[in-house]
Amino acid sequence: MSDVKYAVIDPSDGRLVSEYPTHTDEEISRAVGSANEAFRSWGRHGSVVERAELLRKVATLHVERRDQFAAIISREMGKAVESALFEIDFSASIYAYYADNAAAFLADQDLPLMGGEGTALLRREPLGVLLGIMPWNFPAYQVARFAAPHLAAGNTVLLKHAPQCPESASFLETVFRDAGFPPGAYVNVYATNAQVETIIADSRVQGVSLTGSERAGSAVAEIAGRHLKKVVLELGGSDPVIVLSTDDMDATVEDAAQARVAGNAGQACNAGKRVIVHESIYDEFVEKFTARMVGAPAVPLSSQAAAERLEQQVNDAVAQGAQLAADSERQGAWYPTSVLTGIEVGSATSQEELFGPVAMVFKVGSEDEAIVVANDTPYGLGSYVFTTDREQARRVAEQIDAGMVIINGVYATGAELPFGGVKRSGYGRELGPLGIDEFVNKKLIRTVR
């Protein structure tokens, strides 16, 4: 009996659009075998130049089919079509980035010897079959972060997408096939949780990368640990937006609002969920920030269940003494953009990740207090710092417990910049030169004479 159901349910109206059958155990076994065969023939013996050209074709197909793909994404998880188009174009840039740079990233590295004769070099070789477990909130982008660097390195991938994104999963498998990747290089699997455990345990599978919830990450890491498999985890976040000073309040307010809700109705691991404002500008900021946030059109979240969970978290915060600014109530999966103030630092609400268009705002009296509040979370993914003082920006950035700090801006990400976190936000890095290094054998070749 399957423990997951792969189906497209339009969150805007709750309508069941289509269902996809979960793969049988035999189909899963064939998928692993196909990926392993592709690795042993194509992955180990093909050239990085050939792999790069295939990735370049994937990038081209993303752009050529962007309208079709955007419609699928919107239908599956409620993302606005314009945002889906942006996501698809960004994903195309990731495939193109690794097509352009994989050869340099994978080139042999000479190692100077401290003594003795001969030479030493470091060679990066693919590990084999990898399993990618992807979330629903960025159906194109998350796959690109995983698939692009590791296919460039010569690994082959099994891709288990989120159960609510089966149409995206099928679409992407077709893109890779049409780009010219051989059978088995990229294989979509509609797997159950039990089948995922079987895949990880399979001796032909060498690693697993998961983007998703803390709960899912813990479960996958535990299974992988039992089988001594390498893992990369990109989990939740409760990223702070620290506002210490500004010479343009309106622009800073807009940046903070964009950090909270841009692109995905606040359903992003690296969204700015906790806004921490110095008391000298707190009142003005809150007034303008609330005016900017409250009254914006309600948006559909990924599902009614997701909206109900967010609603319960907000209700709990209010019961604990927080003040809520909102102009309407949840209707199905549609949730109003809202602001919570008066949250006690260290409370249950302050420790949670609110996955949707609700911002928490905190008042602090000093730079040091801002850092304490920013770090008072089990998560450590990204962070944002706004200040007119460059030295202060440097000091604060050095003391924030996070994998990423962006100063005087938001979402300043790119294919060339590493992405990942610390603490319960996971470990490992995606994108940039670090991303391709996660699943390669860094082999020492020492020649004595």
C-alpha positions as CSV (number, residue, x, y, z in Angstrom):
1,M,0.0,0.0,0.0
2,S,1.5,3.4,-1.0
3,D,2.1,5.9,1.8
4,V,2.1,8.8,-0.7
5,K,-0.2,9.8,-3.4
6,Y,1.2,11.5,-6.5
7,A,-1.5,13.9,-7.7
8,V,-2.0,17.4,-9.0
9,I,-4.5,19.3,-6.9
10,D,-4.9,22.9,-7.9
11,P,-4.6,24.9,-4.6
12,S,-6.6,27.8,-6.0
13,D,-9.8,25.8,-5.9
14,G,-8.9,22.4,-4.5
15,R,-9.7,20.6,-7.8
16,L,-8.1,17.3,-8.5
17,V,-6.5,17.7,-11.9
18,S,-4.7,14.4,-12.4
19,E,-3.2,11.4,-10.6
20,Y,0.0,9.5,-11.3
21,P,0.5,5.9,-10.2
22,T,3.2,5.2,-7.7
23,H,6.0,3.0,-9.1
24,T,6.1,-0.6,-8.2
25,D,9.0,-2.2,-6.4
26,E,10.0,-3.8,-9.7
27,E,9.9,-0.5,-11.5
28,I,12.1,1.1,-8.8
29,S,14.6,-1.7,-9.0
30,R,14.8,-1.3,-12.8
31,A,15.3,2.5,-12.3
32,V,18.2,1.9,-10.0
33,G,19.7,-0.6,-12.4
34,S,19.3,1.7,-15.4
35,A,21.0,4.6,-13.5
36,N,23.8,2.3,-12.5
37,E,24.3,1.0,-16.1
38,A,24.3,4.6,-17.4
39,F,27.0,5.5,-14.8
40,R,29.2,2.6,-15.7
41,S,29.1,3.3,-19.4
42,W,28.3,7.0,-19.9
43,G,29.2,8.6,-16.6
44,R,32.6,7.0,-16.0
45,H,33.8,7.1,-19.6
46,G,32.2,10.1,-21.2
47,S,33.9,13.5,-21.4
48,V,33.0,16.6,-19.4
49,V,32.8,18.5,-22.6
50,E,30.1,16.1,-23.9
51,R,28.2,16.3,-20.6
52,A,28.4,20.1,-20.7
53,E,26.8,20.2,-24.1
54,L,23.9,18.1,-22.9
55,L,23.4,20.5,-20.0
56,R,23.5,23.4,-22.4
57,K,20.7,21.8,-24.3
58,V,18.7,21.4,-21.1
59,A,19.1,25.1,-20.4
60,T,17.8,25.8,-24.0
61,L,14.8,23.6,-23.6
62,H,13.9,25.2,-20.3
63,V,13.7,28.6,-22.1
64,E,11.9,27.2,-25.1
65,R,9.3,25.4,-23.0
66,R,9.0,27.9,-20.2
67,D,5.3,28.8,-20.8
68,Q,4.3,25.2,-20.7
69,F,6.4,24.5,-17.6
70,A,5.2,27.6,-15.8
71,A,1.5,26.6,-16.3
72,I,2.3,23.2,-14.8
73,I,4.0,24.7,-11.7
74,S,1.1,27.1,-11.2
75,R,-1.4,24.3,-11.4
76,E,0.5,22.1,-9.0
77,M,1.4,24.5,-6.2
78,G,-0.2,27.8,-6.8
79,K,2.7,29.9,-7.8
80,A,2.0,33.0,-9.9
81,V,2.9,32.3,-13.5
82,E,5.2,35.3,-13.6
83,S,7.1,33.9,-10.6
84,A,7.2,30.5,-12.2
85,L,8.7,32.0,-15.4
86,F,11.4,33.7,-13.3
87,E,12.2,30.4,-11.6
88,I,12.4,28.5,-14.9
89,D,14.8,31.1,-16.4
90,F,16.9,31.0,-13.2
91,S,17.1,27.3,-13.5
92,A,18.2,27.5,-17.1
93,S,21.0,29.8,-15.9
94,I,22.2,27.1,-13.5
95,Y,22.4,24.5,-16.2
96,A,24.3,27.0,-18.4
97,Y,26.6,27.9,-15.6
98,Y,27.8,24.3,-15.1
99,A,28.0,23.8,-18.8
100,D,30.4,26.7,-19.0
101,N,32.4,25.9,-15.9
102,A,32.4,22.2,-15.2
103,A,35.6,21.5,-17.1
104,A,37.5,24.0,-15.0
105,F,35.9,22.8,-11.7
106,L,36.8,19.2,-12.5
107,A,40.3,19.8,-13.8
108,D,43.2,18.0,-12.2
109,Q,44.8,19.9,-9.4
110,D,48.6,19.8,-8.9
111,L,49.7,19.4,-5.3
112,P,53.1,20.8,-4.4
113,L,55.3,18.2,-2.6
114,M,56.9,19.1,0.7
115,G,59.5,16.4,0.1
116,G,60.5,13.5,-2.1
117,E,60.5,13.1,-5.8
118,G,57.8,12.8,-8.4
119,T,54.4,14.5,-8.6
120,A,51.0,14.5,-6.9
121,L,47.6,15.6,-8.2
122,L,44.0,15.6,-7.1
123,R,41.5,14.2,-9.6
124,R,37.8,14.6,-9.2
125,E,35.8,11.5,-10.4
126,P,32.1,10.8,-10.2
127,L,30.8,8.6,-7.4
128,G,27.9,6.9,-9.2
129,V,24.2,6.9,-8.8
130,L,22.7,9.6,-6.6
131,L,19.2,10.1,-5.2
132,G,17.6,13.5,-5.2
133,I,14.6,14.1,-3.0
134,M,13.0,17.4,-4.0
135,P,10.3,19.7,-2.4
136,W,7.2,21.3,-3.9
137,N,8.0,25.0,-3.5
138,F,10.5,25.4,-6.4
139,P,9.7,22.5,-8.8
140,A,12.3,23.6,-11.4
141,Y,14.9,25.4,-9.4
142,Q,15.5,22.8,-6.7
143,V,16.0,20.1,-9.3
144,A,18.5,22.3,-11.2
145,R,20.6,22.8,-8.1
146,F,20.9,19.1,-7.6
147,A,21.0,17.7,-11.1
148,A,23.2,20.3,-13.0
149,P,26.5,19.9,-11.0
150,H,26.2,16.2,-10.4
151,L,25.4,15.3,-14.0
152,A,28.2,17.6,-15.1
153,A,30.6,15.5,-12.9
154,G,29.5,12.3,-14.5
155,N,27.1,11.0,-11.8
156,T,23.7,9.7,-12.7
157,V,20.6,10.7,-10.8
158,L,17.3,9.3,-9.6
159,L,14.9,12.1,-9.0
160,K,12.1,11.7,-6.5
161,H,9.9,14.9,-6.7
162,A,7.3,16.0,-4.2
163,P,4.0,14.0,-4.4
164,Q,2.2,17.2,-5.4
165,C,4.5,17.9,-8.3
166,P,4.2,14.7,-10.4
167,E,3.6,16.7,-13.6
168,S,6.7,18.7,-13.1
169,A,8.6,15.5,-12.5
170,S,7.4,14.0,-15.8
171,F,8.0,17.2,-17.7
172,L,11.6,17.4,-16.5
173,E,12.4,13.8,-17.3
174,T,11.2,14.5,-20.8
175,V,13.4,17.6,-21.0
176,F,16.5,15.6,-20.1
177,R,15.6,12.8,-22.6
178,D,15.0,15.3,-25.4
179,A,18.3,17.1,-24.5
180,G,20.1,13.8,-25.4
181,F,21.0,12.3,-22.1
182,P,21.2,8.5,-22.4
183,P,18.6,6.3,-20.7
184,G,19.4,6.0,-17.0
185,A,21.3,9.3,-16.7
186,Y,18.3,11.1,-15.3
187,V,15.4,8.9,-14.0
188,N,12.2,10.1,-12.4
189,V,10.8,7.8,-9.7
190,Y,7.3,8.1,-8.1
191,A,8.5,6.4,-5.0
192,T,6.9,5.7,-1.6
193,N,8.8,6.5,1.6
194,A,9.5,2.8,2.1
195,Q,10.9,2.6,-1.5
196,V,13.1,5.6,-0.8
197,E,14.6,3.8,2.1
198,T,15.2,0.8,-0.2
199,I,16.9,3.0,-2.8
200,I,19.2,4.6,-0.2
201,A,20.2,1.2,1.1
202,D,21.0,-0.1,-2.4
203,S,24.7,-0.7,-2.8
204,R,24.6,0.9,-6.3
205,V,23.4,4.2,-4.8
206,Q,26.3,6.3,-3.5
207,G,24.6,9.4,-2.0
208,V,21.5,11.3,-1.4
209,S,20.6,15.0,-1.5
210,L,17.4,16.2,0.1
211,T,15.8,19.6,0.2
212,G,12.8,19.7,2.5
213,S,11.6,19.7,6.1
214,E,13.7,19.2,9.1
215,R,11.7,16.0,9.9
216,A,12.3,14.6,6.4
217,G,16.0,15.5,6.6
218,S,16.4,13.8,9.9
219,A,14.8,10.6,8.6
220,V,16.9,10.5,5.5
221,A,20.1,11.3,7.3
222,E,19.4,8.4,9.7
223,I,18.8,5.9,6.9
224,A,21.8,7.1,5.0
225,G,24.0,7.0,8.1
226,R,23.1,3.3,8.7
227,H,24.3,2.6,5.1
228,L,27.3,4.9,5.2
229,K,26.1,7.1,2.3
230,K,27.1,10.7,1.8
231,V,24.2,13.2,2.4
232,V,23.6,16.8,1.5
233,L,20.7,18.4,3.4
234,E,19.0,21.8,2.7
235,L,16.3,22.1,5.3
236,G,14.2,24.8,6.9
237,G,15.0,28.3,7.9
238,S,13.8,31.2,9.9
239,D,16.1,33.9,8.4
240,P,16.5,37.2,10.2
241,V,16.2,40.5,8.5
242,I,18.2,42.9,10.7
243,V,17.4,46.6,10.2
244,L,19.8,48.8,12.3
245,S,19.8,52.0,10.2
246,T,18.8,53.2,6.8
247,D,19.0,56.3,4.7
248,D,16.0,55.3,2.7
249,M,13.2,53.9,4.9
250,D,10.8,53.2,2.0
251,A,13.4,51.2,0.1
252,T,14.3,49.2,3.2
253,V,10.7,48.5,4.0
254,E,10.2,47.3,0.4
255,D,13.3,45.1,0.7
256,A,12.0,43.5,3.9
257,A,8.6,42.9,2.4
258,Q,10.3,41.3,-0.7
259,A,12.4,39.1,1.6
260,R,9.3,37.9,3.2
261,V,6.9,37.2,0.4
262,A,8.6,37.6,-3.0
263,G,8.2,34.9,-5.6
264,N,6.5,32.2,-3.5
265,A,4.0,33.8,-1.1
266,G,6.6,33.4,1.7
267,Q,7.0,29.7,1.1
268,A,10.8,29.6,0.8
269,C,13.4,28.3,3.2
270,N,15.5,31.4,2.8
271,A,12.7,33.9,3.1
272,G,13.2,36.7,5.6
273,K,10.8,35.5,8.3
274,R,11.9,37.4,11.4
275,V,12.4,41.2,11.0
276,I,14.6,42.6,13.8
277,V,14.5,46.4,14.0
278,H,16.5,48.9,16.1
279,E,14.3,50.8,18.5
280,S,15.4,54.2,17.1
281,I,13.6,53.5,13.8
282,Y,11.1,50.8,15.0
283,D,7.9,52.8,15.0
284,E,8.4,54.3,11.6
285,F,9.5,51.0,10.1
286,V,6.5,49.0,11.6
287,E,4.0,51.6,10.4
288,K,5.3,51.5,6.8
289,F,6.0,47.8,6.8
290,T,2.5,47.0,8.0
291,A,1.0,49.3,5.4
292,R,3.0,47.6,2.7
293,M,2.2,44.1,3.8
294,V,-1.4,44.2,5.0
295,G,-4.0,44.7,2.3
296,A,-2.0,43.0,-0.4
297,P,-4.1,40.5,-2.3
298,A,-4.4,37.2,-0.6
299,V,-2.5,34.4,-2.3
300,P,-3.0,30.7,-2.6
301,L,-0.5,28.6,-0.6
302,S,0.6,25.2,-1.8
303,S,-2.4,23.5,-0.3
304,Q,-5.3,24.0,2.0
305,A,-3.4,21.9,4.6
306,A,-0.5,24.3,4.4
307,A,-2.7,27.3,4.9
308,E,-4.5,25.6,7.9
309,R,-1.1,24.9,9.6
310,L,0.0,28.5,9.1
311,E,-3.3,29.7,10.5
312,Q,-2.9,27.5,13.6
313,Q,0.6,28.9,14.2
314,V,-0.7,32.5,13.9
315,N,-3.6,31.7,16.3
316,D,-1.1,30.2,18.8
317,A,1.1,33.3,18.6
318,V,-1.9,35.6,19.3
319,A,-2.9,33.4,22.2
320,Q,0.6,33.9,23.6
321,G,0.2,37.7,23.5
322,A,1.4,38.6,20.0
323,Q,-0.5,41.3,18.0
324,L,-1.7,40.4,14.5
325,A,-2.2,42.9,11.7
326,A,-4.3,41.4,8.9
327,D,-7.3,42.6,6.9
328,S,-9.0,39.2,6.2
329,E,-9.0,35.6,7.2
330,R,-8.0,32.4,5.5
331,Q,-10.3,31.1,2.7
332,G,-9.3,27.5,1.8
333,A,-5.7,27.7,0.6
334,W,-5.9,31.5,0.2
335,Y,-4.1,33.3,3.0
336,P,-3.8,37.1,3.7
337,T,-0.4,38.8,4.0
338,S,0.0,39.6,7.7
339,V,2.3,41.0,10.4
340,L,2.9,39.8,13.9
341,T,4.4,42.1,16.6
342,G,4.9,41.7,20.3
343,I,6.3,38.2,20.1
344,E,8.4,37.3,23.1
345,V,12.0,36.3,22.2
346,G,12.5,32.6,23.1
347,S,8.7,31.8,22.8
348,A,7.4,28.9,20.9
349,T,6.4,31.2,18.0
350,S,9.8,32.8,17.8
351,Q,11.4,29.4,17.4
352,E,9.1,28.2,14.6
353,E,9.3,28.6,10.8
354,L,6.2,30.3,9.5
355,F,5.9,29.0,5.9
356,G,3.7,31.6,4.3
357,P,3.1,35.4,4.0
358,V,3.3,36.2,7.7
359,A,6.2,38.3,9.0
360,M,7.3,38.5,12.6
361,V,8.8,41.8,13.8
362,F,11.0,42.3,16.9
363,K,12.3,45.5,18.5
364,V,15.9,45.6,19.8
365,G,17.9,48.2,21.6
366,S,21.4,47.6,20.3
367,E,23.5,45.8,17.7
368,D,24.4,43.2,20.3
369,E,20.8,42.5,21.1
370,A,20.0,42.2,17.4
371,I,22.6,39.5,17.0
372,V,21.3,37.6,20.0
373,V,17.7,37.7,18.7
374,A,18.9,36.7,15.2
375,N,20.8,33.7,16.5
376,D,18.0,32.6,18.8
377,T,16.6,30.0,16.5
378,P,17.5,26.3,15.8
379,Y,17.9,27.3,12.1
380,G,20.9,28.9,10.3
381,L,20.3,29.1,6.6
382,G,20.4,32.8,5.4
383,S,20.2,36.3,6.9
384,Y,19.9,39.9,5.8
385,V,21.5,43.0,7.4
386,F,20.6,46.6,6.7
387,T,22.8,49.4,8.0
388,T,24.5,52.5,6.7
389,D,27.7,51.6,8.7
390,R,30.0,49.4,6.7
391,E,32.0,48.4,9.7
392,Q,28.8,47.5,11.6
393,A,27.7,45.4,8.6
394,R,31.0,43.4,8.8
395,R,30.8,42.9,12.6
396,V,27.2,41.7,12.4
397,A,27.9,39.4,9.4
398,E,30.7,37.7,11.3
399,Q,28.6,37.0,14.3
400,I,25.4,35.6,12.7
401,D,25.1,31.8,12.8
402,A,24.1,31.2,9.2
403,G,25.4,29.8,6.0
404,M,24.7,33.1,4.1
405,V,24.6,36.8,4.9
406,I,23.3,39.4,2.5
407,I,24.0,43.0,3.3
408,N,21.7,45.9,2.2
409,G,19.8,43.8,-0.2
410,V,17.7,40.6,-0.5
411,Y,17.8,37.5,-2.6
412,A,21.2,38.4,-4.1
413,T,21.7,34.8,-5.2
414,G,23.1,33.4,-8.4
415,A,24.2,30.1,-9.9
416,E,27.8,31.0,-9.1
417,L,27.2,31.5,-5.3
418,P,27.1,28.6,-2.8
419,F,23.8,28.0,-1.1
420,G,23.4,26.2,2.3
421,G,23.2,26.5,6.0
422,V,24.3,25.4,9.4
423,K,22.6,24.1,12.6
424,R,19.2,22.5,11.9
425,S,19.1,24.1,8.4
426,G,21.3,21.2,7.2
427,Y,24.7,20.7,5.8
428,G,26.6,20.7,2.5
429,R,26.5,23.3,-0.2
430,E,24.7,23.6,-3.6
431,L,25.6,25.9,-6.5
432,G,28.9,27.6,-7.3
433,P,32.2,25.7,-7.4
434,L,31.4,24.1,-4.0
435,G,28.2,22.4,-5.3
436,I,30.0,20.2,-7.8
437,D,32.4,19.0,-5.2
438,E,29.8,17.4,-2.9
439,F,29.5,14.1,-4.8
440,V,32.9,13.5,-6.4
441,N,35.8,11.2,-5.3
442,K,38.7,13.5,-4.7
443,K,41.3,11.0,-5.7
444,L,45.0,11.4,-4.9
445,I,47.3,10.2,-7.7
446,R,51.0,10.2,-6.5
447,T,53.7,9.4,-8.9
448,V,57.1,8.7,-7.3
449,R,59.2,8.0,-10.4
